[in-house]
Amino acid sequence: MNAHFFGVKRAFHATLRVARPVLARFGLTPARFDLLSRLLFSHAHRTLQSELRRALGVTAATVSRMLRSLEDLGFVARTRSPYEGRQRVVRLTDKGLSRIRIAHDEVIESGYSDLAVDRGIGGDRWFEAGHCLFEKDAAESLFKRMRAAYGDTATLYYPWHPDD
């Protein structure tokens, strides 16, 4: 493996080690958090299953498996689209809406995730907002180029910049 590929892989796994225990308090994994967040910010907390697949950049089988486990937990419900019979509409249940709102408030709105990123990306200047903003912008540019180069199609976006 190339040293840079290995570094990106290890950084990814390190972020999961930080995120997993925090999200586990809400019965979520990072992947479940992403999917439920997409529904949280969808019109009426619902969207087509195919849109979730595109947003997350995963296969149809993967999103189907994820949704099946979230249905078992009572967080989402799926129904056939009244307009396109082959499509399924996915919606947050009351339980799922409550869970993702609480998790979102605790993880995102509280500033926890920003602090975790600043601590990881800011080095010994993690407490300097301007420095961290510069580093996050550079990282975002790098990630966008890498994703484009390797054909990543995921569209899920978490606002992070003050102008977002």
N, C-alpha and C positions, 0 to 999 in steps of 0.2 A: 504494500500500500504506500502511496505517496505521503510524505510527511505532512503536507497541508491537508490532504483528505483526512488523515488520521487526527490531526488537530481539530478540524471541524467536527468530526465524529465525536471526539472526546468532549468538546465544548457542549455539543448537543446533549450528551449523556449527563454532563455535569448540571446543565439546567434542569433536566428531569429530576435529578437527585434533590434539587432545591424545591421544585414544584410539587412533586408527588406527596410528600408528607403534609404540606399545606392544604392541597386539594383533597386529600384523603379524609380530612376532618369533615368534609361535606359529602363524602361518599362518591367523589369524582376522581377521575384521572385527567391528565393534561388533554388527552384526545376528547374525552367526554366534555370537558370544560369548553374546548373550542367549538364542538358541535352545538352544545346548548347555548353558548354565547351567540352563535350565528342565528339561532332561533330567537333569542332574546331581542335582538336588534332587527328582526324581520317584521314586516307588517303583520299586525295581529298575532305575533309570535308563532307564525306558521310559514312554511315554504314547501316547495316541491322537493322530494327526495333527491332528484337529479341535480337540483341546485345545491343541496348540501354536499353532494359528491364533488361538484365543481369547486365550491368554496374551499373544501378541505383538501382538494387535490388527491383524492384516493379513488380506488376502484369502486364499482357498483357493489361488488361482493363485500368489500370492507365496510362501506357505509351501511349496508343492509345488516351486517353482523353487529355493528355498533348500535344501530337503532333497535335491533331485537333485544339487546341487553338493556338498553335504556327503557324500552317498553316493559321488560320484566321488573325493572325498578319502579315503574309507574311515573317516569319523568316525561315520556312522550307518548303520543298516540298517532297511528297512521290510518288514513282512509284513502279510498280511491278518489281520484280527481273527478269531479262531475263533468269536466270539460274534455279530459283526455283519459280514457279508461285505463291505459297502461301506466299512467303516472300515479304516484302516491303523494298525498299531502301529509306532511309531518307537522305536528303542532305540539307545543309545550302543554302539558297538563298543569293543573293548579299546583300540584306537588313539584313538578319540574320547574315551573316558573318561580316558585318560592325558593327552591334550592339554588337555582342559578343566580337569582337576584342577591341572595345572601352571600354566596361565594364570590360573585362579582364585586360586591361592596367590600368584602373582607380582603380580597386579593388585589383588585384593580383600584377601586375608588379610595381605599385606605392609603394608597401609595406604597404598599408592600412590594408589589412587583417592580415598580420604578426604582425603589431603593435596592432591590436585589440586582437589577440590571446595572444601576450606577455602581454598586459595589464591585460587580464583576468586570465591568468595562472601563471604569474610571481609574483603576489602579490605585496608587497611593493618593490620588486626588479625587477619590470617589465622592467626597462631600462638596466639591465645587460644581455648582449647577452648570455654569458655562462650559467647563471642561467636559463634563459628562454629556451635555447636549452635542458638542462637537464630536465626541467619540461615537455617540449613538448614530449621528448623521453619517459618519464615515462607515460604520458597520452596516447601516441600512443600505448604503450604496453598494458595498461589497456583496451583501446578501442578494440584492436585486440582480446584480450582474451574474452571480453564480446560479441563481434560480433560472434566469433567462438562458444562460449557456447550457444548462442541463435539461431544459424543457419543462420546468416546473409550471404547472397550470393553476395551482391553488390561487383563489382570489380573496380568501379571508384576510381582513386587515384590521389590526388593532391600532387605533389612533395613539400616537405617542408624542408627536411633535407639538409644541405650544400653538402652532398655527392650525392644527387639525381640529 
